Amino acid sequence: MLFSVFPPILSPRSFAFLTEVGAALETSNRLYASALRRGSSGSGLDQALVYAEQEQLQRYVNLHQAQRPHQWAHTRSELNAFLNEHYAGSIFCRWWAGMGSLSRILRKVRKHVGGELDFANEYHRISIGLKLIEYIRREDAAAGCRTPGP
């Protein structure tokens, strides 16, 4: 849900960062999920995946900061503006499918962490991931309770 919004509102540099890290995380997530399936399920698996993914992403962020500090500063600033609804494009995102829910989730996470979100902060990203999963599980459960119409 989050990445589907970024292309139209982020600079090519920030979008390239997200694309690169997204591809790396997808590959490792598949391997990690496959290994975890044998021992965990449900919320335990969800949490394990979020923590593992964000730990890997933090290593990537640290490397990016060290190797490309100017590019990283721009990318971080742009991502933080989006996460904190300071980015001009984030105003329009509220009308896109699913973005109203994402805005509410991000507001809840900002309240939980006691301030603005920082993409470079692993704890903030973990909090976002867990809230997104909580929302998705709640929506799935609600959809399961609905009966199809005639």
Contacts in CASP RR format, 6 or more apart in sequence:
PFRMAT RR
TARGET T0000
AUTHOR 0000-0000-0000
METHOD contacts of the structure
MODEL  1
MLFSVFPPILSPRSFAFLTEVGAALETSNRLYASALRRGSSGSGLDQALV
YAEQEQLQRYVNLHQAQRPHQWAHTRSELNAFLNEHYAGSIFCRWWAGMG
SLSRILRKVRKHVGGELDFANEYHRISIGLKLIEYIRREDAAAGCRTPGP
1 98 0 8 1.000
1 101 0 8 1.000
1 102 0 8 1.000
1 132 0 8 1.000
2 102 0 8 1.000
2 132 0 8 1.000
3 18 0 8 1.000
3 22 0 8 1.000
5 93 0 8 1.000
5 96 0 8 1.000
5 99 0 8 1.000
5 102 0 8 1.000
6 14 0 8 1.000
6 15 0 8 1.000
6 18 0 8 1.000
6 82 0 8 1.000
7 15 0 8 1.000
9 82 0 8 1.000
9 87 0 8 1.000
9 89 0 8 1.000
9 90 0 8 1.000
9 92 0 8 1.000
9 93 0 8 1.000
10 18 0 8 1.000
10 78 0 8 1.000
10 79 0 8 1.000
10 82 0 8 1.000
11 74 0 8 1.000
11 78 0 8 1.000
13 71 0 8 1.000
13 74 0 8 1.000
13 75 0 8 1.000
14 74 0 8 1.000
14 75 0 8 1.000
14 78 0 8 1.000
14 79 0 8 1.000
17 64 0 8 1.000
17 71 0 8 1.000
17 75 0 8 1.000
18 79 0 8 1.000
21 57 0 8 1.000
21 60 0 8 1.000
24 56 0 8 1.000
24 60 0 8 1.000
25 53 0 8 1.000
25 56 0 8 1.000
25 57 0 8 1.000
28 52 0 8 1.000
28 53 0 8 1.000
28 56 0 8 1.000
29 49 0 8 1.000
29 52 0 8 1.000
29 53 0 8 1.000
32 48 0 8 1.000
32 49 0 8 1.000
32 52 0 8 1.000
32 53 0 8 1.000
33 45 0 8 1.000
33 49 0 8 1.000
36 45 0 8 1.000
36 48 0 8 1.000
36 49 0 8 1.000
37 45 0 8 1.000
40 48 0 8 1.000
43 133 0 8 1.000
43 137 0 8 1.000
46 130 0 8 1.000
46 133 0 8 1.000
46 137 0 8 1.000
47 130 0 8 1.000
50 126 0 8 1.000
50 129 0 8 1.000
50 130 0 8 1.000
50 133 0 8 1.000
51 126 0 8 1.000
54 122 0 8 1.000
54 125 0 8 1.000
54 126 0 8 1.000
54 129 0 8 1.000
55 122 0 8 1.000
57 122 0 8 1.000
57 125 0 8 1.000
58 122 0 8 1.000
58 125 0 8 1.000
61 72 0 8 1.000
61 119 0 8 1.000
61 120 0 8 1.000
64 71 0 8 1.000
64 72 0 8 1.000
64 75 0 8 1.000
65 72 0 8 1.000
65 120 0 8 1.000
76 118 0 8 1.000
76 119 0 8 1.000
76 120 0 8 1.000
78 87 0 8 1.000
79 119 0 8 1.000
80 86 0 8 1.000
80 116 0 8 1.000
80 117 0 8 1.000
80 118 0 8 1.000
80 119 0 8 1.000
81 87 0 8 1.000
81 90 0 8 1.000
82 89 0 8 1.000
82 90 0 8 1.000
83 106 0 8 1.000
83 116 0 8 1.000
83 117 0 8 1.000
83 119 0 8 1.000
83 124 0 8 1.000
83 128 0 8 1.000
84 106 0 8 1.000
84 110 0 8 1.000
84 116 0 8 1.000
84 117 0 8 1.000
85 91 0 8 1.000
85 103 0 8 1.000
85 106 0 8 1.000
90 103 0 8 1.000
93 99 0 8 1.000
93 100 0 8 1.000
93 102 0 8 1.000
93 103 0 8 1.000
94 100 0 8 1.000
94 103 0 8 1.000
101 135 0 8 1.000
102 132 0 8 1.000
105 128 0 8 1.000
105 131 0 8 1.000
105 132 0 8 1.000
105 135 0 8 1.000
106 117 0 8 1.000
106 128 0 8 1.000
108 131 0 8 1.000
109 117 0 8 1.000
109 124 0 8 1.000
109 127 0 8 1.000
109 128 0 8 1.000
109 131 0 8 1.000
110 116 0 8 1.000
110 117 0 8 1.000
112 127 0 8 1.000
112 131 0 8 1.000
113 123 0 8 1.000
113 124 0 8 1.000
113 127 0 8 1.000
117 124 0 8 1.000
117 128 0 8 1.000
118 124 0 8 1.000
119 125 0 8 1.000
END
